[in-house]
Amino acid sequence: MGTDDKIDNAAEKAAGKVKEGVGDATDDRDLQAEGKADQSKADLKQAGEKIKDAFKG
């Protein structure tokens, strides 16, 4: 997996955690859900990159 992809996925996951935290603090369920969705999307991208790497090697 490329280093840029790892950084992008980690940043997306961190941003999702921040959104979720702000949603928790402000009792904004939509923002909480958006944060969780961002984290899930980053995890899926990370898994896809690992699968690609497995087939390369």
Backbone as JSON Lines, residues from 0, in Angstrom:
{"i":0,"aa":"M","n":[0.85,-1.17,0.0],"ca":[0.0,0.0,0.0],"c":[0.89,1.22,0.0]}
{"i":1,"aa":"G","n":[0.47,2.21,-0.76],"ca":[1.25,3.43,-0.82],"c":[1.15,4.23,0.46]}
{"i":2,"aa":"T","n":[2.21,4.9,0.78],"ca":[2.24,5.71,1.99],"c":[1.17,6.8,1.94]}
{"i":3,"aa":"D","n":[0.98,7.39,0.75],"ca":[-0.03,8.44,0.62],"c":[-1.42,7.9,0.94]}
{"i":4,"aa":"D","n":[-1.72,6.68,0.49],"ca":[-3.02,6.08,0.76],"c":[-3.2,5.84,2.26]}
{"i":5,"aa":"K","n":[-2.15,5.37,2.92],"ca":[-2.23,5.14,4.36],"c":[-2.52,6.43,5.1]}
{"i":6,"aa":"I","n":[-1.83,7.48,4.71],"ca":[-2.01,8.79,5.35],"c":[-3.42,9.31,5.1]}
{"i":7,"aa":"D","n":[-3.88,9.21,3.86],"ca":[-5.23,9.69,3.52],"c":[-6.29,8.93,4.3]}
{"i":8,"aa":"N","n":[-6.16,7.61,4.39],"ca":[-7.13,6.81,5.12],"c":[-7.11,7.13,6.61]}
{"i":9,"aa":"A","n":[-5.92,7.31,7.17],"ca":[-5.81,7.65,8.59],"c":[-6.42,9.03,8.86]}
{"i":10,"aa":"A","n":[-6.19,9.97,7.95],"ca":[-6.74,11.32,8.12],"c":[-8.26,11.29,8.03]}
{"i":11,"aa":"E","n":[-8.78,10.49,7.1],"ca":[-10.23,10.39,6.96],"c":[-10.85,9.76,8.21]}
{"i":12,"aa":"K","n":[-10.19,8.75,8.74],"ca":[-10.7,8.11,9.95],"c":[-10.65,9.08,11.13]}
{"i":13,"aa":"A","n":[-9.56,9.83,11.25],"ca":[-9.44,10.8,12.34],"c":[-10.51,11.88,12.23]}
{"i":14,"aa":"A","n":[-10.75,12.35,11.01],"ca":[-11.79,13.37,10.81],"c":[-13.16,12.81,11.19]}
{"i":15,"aa":"G","n":[-13.38,11.55,10.89],"ca":[-14.64,10.92,11.27],"c":[-14.79,10.85,12.78]}
{"i":16,"aa":"K","n":[-13.7,10.54,13.48],"ca":[-13.75,10.49,14.94],"c":[-14.05,11.87,15.52]}
{"i":17,"aa":"V","n":[-13.47,12.89,14.92],"ca":[-13.73,14.26,15.38],"c":[-15.2,14.62,15.18]}
{"i":18,"aa":"K","n":[-15.72,14.32,13.99],"ca":[-17.14,14.6,13.72],"c":[-18.03,13.87,14.71]}
{"i":19,"aa":"E","n":[-17.72,12.6,14.94],"ca":[-18.53,11.83,15.88],"c":[-18.46,12.45,17.27]}
{"i":20,"aa":"G","n":[-17.27,12.87,17.7],"ca":[-17.11,13.49,19.01],"c":[-17.87,14.8,19.14]}
{"i":21,"aa":"V","n":[-17.82,15.6,18.09],"ca":[-18.57,16.87,18.1],"c":[-20.06,16.58,18.14]}
{"i":22,"aa":"G","n":[-20.47,15.57,17.38],"ca":[-21.88,15.17,17.4],"c":[-22.32,14.71,18.78]}
{"i":23,"aa":"D","n":[-21.45,13.96,19.45],"ca":[-21.75,13.52,20.83],"c":[-21.88,14.72,21.76]}
{"i":24,"aa":"A","n":[-20.95,15.66,21.63],"ca":[-20.93,16.82,22.52],"c":[-22.12,17.74,22.3]}
{"i":25,"aa":"T","n":[-22.57,17.84,21.06],"ca":[-23.68,18.75,20.75],"c":[-25.01,18.02,20.61]}
{"i":26,"aa":"D","n":[-25.0,16.72,20.86],"ca":[-26.2,15.89,20.73],"c":[-26.79,15.97,19.32]}
{"i":27,"aa":"D","n":[-25.9,16.01,18.32],"ca":[-26.31,16.07,16.91],"c":[-26.16,14.67,16.32]}
{"i":28,"aa":"R","n":[-27.26,13.95,16.25],"ca":[-27.23,12.56,15.79],"c":[-26.79,12.45,14.33]}
{"i":29,"aa":"D","n":[-27.14,13.42,13.51],"ca":[-26.72,13.39,12.1],"c":[-25.2,13.48,11.98]}
{"i":30,"aa":"L","n":[-24.6,14.35,12.77],"ca":[-23.15,14.5,12.74],"c":[-22.46,13.25,13.3]}
{"i":31,"aa":"Q","n":[-23.05,12.66,14.32],"ca":[-22.51,11.41,14.86],"c":[-22.51,10.33,13.79]}
{"i":32,"aa":"A","n":[-23.63,10.2,13.09],"ca":[-23.75,9.18,12.05],"c":[-22.79,9.45,10.9]}
{"i":33,"aa":"E","n":[-22.63,10.71,10.53],"ca":[-21.71,11.07,9.46],"c":[-20.27,10.72,9.86]}
{"i":34,"aa":"G","n":[-19.92,10.97,11.1],"ca":[-18.58,10.64,11.59],"c":[-18.33,9.15,11.56]}
{"i":35,"aa":"K","n":[-19.31,8.37,12.0],"ca":[-19.18,6.91,11.97],"c":[-19.08,6.4,10.54]}
{"i":36,"aa":"A","n":[-19.84,7.0,9.64],"ca":[-19.79,6.6,8.22],"c":[-18.42,6.91,7.63]}
{"i":37,"aa":"D","n":[-17.86,8.05,7.96],"ca":[-16.52,8.41,7.47],"c":[-15.48,7.41,7.96]}
{"i":38,"aa":"Q","n":[-15.59,7.01,9.21],"ca":[-14.65,6.04,9.77],"c":[-14.79,4.69,9.06]}
{"i":39,"aa":"S","n":[-16.01,4.27,8.82],"ca":[-16.24,3.0,8.13],"c":[-15.69,3.03,6.72]}
{"i":40,"aa":"K","n":[-15.91,4.15,6.05],"ca":[-15.41,4.29,4.68],"c":[-13.89,4.21,4.65]}
{"i":41,"aa":"A","n":[-13.24,4.83,5.59],"ca":[-11.78,4.79,5.66],"c":[-11.3,3.37,5.94]}
{"i":42,"aa":"D","n":[-11.99,2.66,6.82],"ca":[-11.63,1.28,7.11],"c":[-11.77,0.39,5.88]}
{"i":43,"aa":"L","n":[-12.83,0.6,5.11],"ca":[-13.04,-0.19,3.89],"c":[-11.96,0.1,2.86]}
{"i":44,"aa":"K","n":[-11.59,1.36,2.73],"ca":[-10.52,1.71,1.79],"c":[-9.22,1.05,2.21]}
{"i":45,"aa":"Q","n":[-8.94,1.06,3.5],"ca":[-7.73,0.45,4.02],"c":[-7.72,-1.05,3.72]}
{"i":46,"aa":"A","n":[-8.85,-1.7,3.92],"ca":[-8.95,-3.13,3.65],"c":[-8.75,-3.41,2.16]}
{"i":47,"aa":"G","n":[-9.32,-2.57,1.31],"ca":[-9.14,-2.73,-0.13],"c":[-7.69,-2.61,-0.55]}
{"i":48,"aa":"E","n":[-6.99,-1.67,0.06],"ca":[-5.57,-1.49,-0.25],"c":[-4.76,-2.71,0.19]}
{"i":49,"aa":"K","n":[-5.11,-3.27,1.34],"ca":[-4.39,-4.46,1.82],"c":[-4.63,-5.65,0.9]}
{"i":50,"aa":"I","n":[-5.84,-5.79,0.38],"ca":[-6.14,-6.87,-0.57],"c":[-5.34,-6.68,-1.84]}
{"i":51,"aa":"K","n":[-5.28,-5.46,-2.34],"ca":[-4.49,-5.2,-3.54],"c":[-3.02,-5.56,-3.31]}
{"i":52,"aa":"D","n":[-2.51,-5.18,-2.14],"ca":[-1.12,-5.49,-1.82],"c":[-0.88,-6.99,-1.75]}
{"i":53,"aa":"A","n":[-1.85,-7.73,-1.22],"ca":[-1.7,-9.17,-1.1],"c":[-1.58,-9.83,-2.48]}
{"i":54,"aa":"F","n":[-2.32,-9.31,-3.46],"ca":[-2.26,-9.88,-4.79],"c":[-1.02,-9.44,-5.57]}
{"i":55,"aa":"K","n":[-0.45,-8.32,-5.18],"ca":[0.79,-7.86,-5.82],"c":[1.97,-8.74,-5.42]}
{"i":56,"aa":"G","n":[1.98,-9.16,-4.18],"ca":[3.12,-9.89,-3.63],"c":[3.03,-11.32,-3.88]}
